[in-house]
Amino acid sequence: MDCGLAQGHDAHNSRAEQPFSFEPYDIDHVIITHAHIDHSGLLPLLKKLGYKGYIHSTDVSCSLMEIMLKDSAQIQESDAAYANRKGNRQGATLVEPLFTSEDALDTIESFLPHSYHEIVELCPGVRFRLVDAGHLLGSASVEMWLEEDGVKRKVVFSGDIGNKNMPIIRDPEFIRDADYVLMESTYGDRNHEVTRDYAKEISEILEETFTQGG
């Protein structure tokens, strides 16, 4: 469930510093809740290291991930090339990109898009469906039904849940029942502002960026 790449100044995105705690070729299915890189950005590395199955997500998320993973791969290649140019003068060991554009294209071939509310059977005893999480275009929470030896359980993976009354994006759909819930907790210790003037905020960001020459 999700396969994200850490981002930001404090993130160290080398393969050595972000190893998987499992062998990618042992995984049968991957479900992506939404396209943001911190939830999908390591998919090309997963494929590169042997994952052979499908990557399930909404049709919109698959379209967005195609753009974002290609861009992320170009950044990986560019950063590695820069580090090698700089390190060459110091005799440093060559840096390999975490993954390449070819890896990203290979990953895109594994996308299997689904519609909201479509019930998908991954294998006998494992079904899931995606419901709108209202966080990003195409974002989803995941309802999963598991059955083994006559015992049935429902597990819900929240993904990132959006706010109500957002421009462009629909309100999140709320799931009413589950036996277990795995929650995203980025904002678990704070309350969102009740009302925000998004047009004013983005105009201030643009003005500040242009003032700084960005």
N, C-alpha and C positions, 0 to 999 in steps of 0.2 A: 504494500500500500504506500504509494509515493516513493520517489527516489531523488531526493533533492540535493542540490549543490550549495554548500555554505557560501555566503557572500559577505562583502564588506572588508574593511581594513584589518579586522582581527581574524579573518578567515584565512586558513592555509589550505589552498585547494590542490595540493599535490596528491598523487595517488598514495604515496607513502604515508601521508598524514590523514587521509580519509579512506582507509581500507574498508571493504565490506566485511561484515562479521559472518559471512556465509560464502559459499561458492555460487556465483551467478548461474552456472549451468544446472544447479540443483533446484532452481526456482521454476515453477510451472507457469505462473501467471503474474502479471503486474497490473495493478489498477492505479490510475493517476487521478487525483481529485481535481486538479486544475493546473494550468500551464505555467504558473510562475516558476522561475528557475530554482527557487528554494524547495520546490516540490517535484520538479521534473529534470533538473539539470544534470543529474548523474546517469540518466538513461543511456547516453552513448557509451559511457564507461562500462555500464552493466552489459551492454551488447558486446563491446570490445572484449570483455573477459569471459564471454561464453553463454550469455543468456539467449535461449532459442525460442522462447514463447512469444505470445501476443502481448501487446501493451494496450490495455482497455481504458477508454476514457470517452467523454462526450465528443460528438462530431466537431463542435466548436473548439474544444480544448485541443483536439488533434490538429486542427488548422493552425491554432496559435502556437502550439509546440513546434510545428514544422519551421515556422519563422524563427522562434526563439532559440531552438537548439542549433540551427544553422549559424545564427549570430554568435551564440556562446562558443561554438567550435572555432569560429574565426578568431574570437578573442583569445582562446586557449593557444591557437597556433601563433598569433601575433605576439602574445606575451612570452611564449617560449623562444621565438625568434629574437625578440629584444634581449631577453636574458642571455641568450647564447652570444649575441654580438657583444654585449657588455662583458660577459664572462670570458670570451675568447682572449681578450686583452690581458686577463688575469690568470689564464690557464685553468679556468674552472671546468668542471665536468659538464658535458652537454645536458641541457634540460629538454625533456620530452614533454610535449603537450599532454594534458590529461586525456584528451581524445581529439580526433581530427574531424575535418568536414566529411571525410568518407565514413567515419563512424556515425556521425549524425545522420547522414543519408541512409545508412544501413538501419538505424534505429527507426526512422520514419517509415520504412517498409514494413515494420512490425506493428504499426498502429492499427487498432481495430475499433472504429468509432461506434458509439451507441447513442440512441436517443434517451432523453429523460424518461424514466418510468418503465423502460424496456427491461423485462426480467431475463437475465442471462444465466444459463447453466454452464458453469466452468467445468464441472465433472459431476458424477453422481453424488448427491449429498451436499453440493455447494452451489448456491445460486446468489445472485446479487442484482441490485438495480441502483441507478443513479438518480438522485433528486436534486433540484436546484438549490445551491447553497447561498446564492445571492452575493458572492464575494467578487467574482470576476466573470466576464462573459464565458459561459461554458463550465463554470465551477460547479462542483457537486459534493454532496455528502453521499455516503455509501451505506445502503442497507444490505446485509448479507445474512442469508439463512443457511444454517449448517445442520446436517442430520447424520448421525452415526449410531449404529446399533439401536435404532428406534428412539434415540434421544435427539430432540430438536432444540436448537438455540438460535436466537437472532442477535447478531452483533452489528453495531452501528459505528462507522468511522465518520467523524464530523467533518473532516477537512477544515478549511478556513470558512467560517460563517460570516456573511456580510450583515450590514445594517439594513433597516427598513428605509423606504422612501429615498432610495439613491437614484441619481439620474442614470438613464440607459439600462441599468441592471434591475432585474426583477427582485422583489423581496424574497428572502430565503423561505423555502418550504420546511415546515417543522415536522419532525418525525415523532410520532406519539408513543411508540412502544419499542422496547428492546430488553434483552437479557443482560447485555454488556454494551457499554459505550466507551469508545476511545476518542478522547477530545483533543483537538488542537488547543494549545494553551498560551499562545503568544501574548494575548491580552488578558490572561487569566487573573491578573492582579490589579486591574484598573477598569474604570468605566469610560466608555466613549463619550465625547461631547454630545449633548442632546441635539443641538442644531449646529450646522456648519454652513458657511457661505462658500461653496466650492469655487464659484466663478471668481470671487474676490481672492481666495487663497491661491488659485493658479495664476492669476494676474500678478500677484506679488512675487510668486516664484519666478515667473518669466522676467519680470522687471529686474529682480535681483540678479538673475543669471545673465541677462544682457548687459547690466551695469558692470559685471565682473568680466565681460568679454567672452562668456561661454556660449 
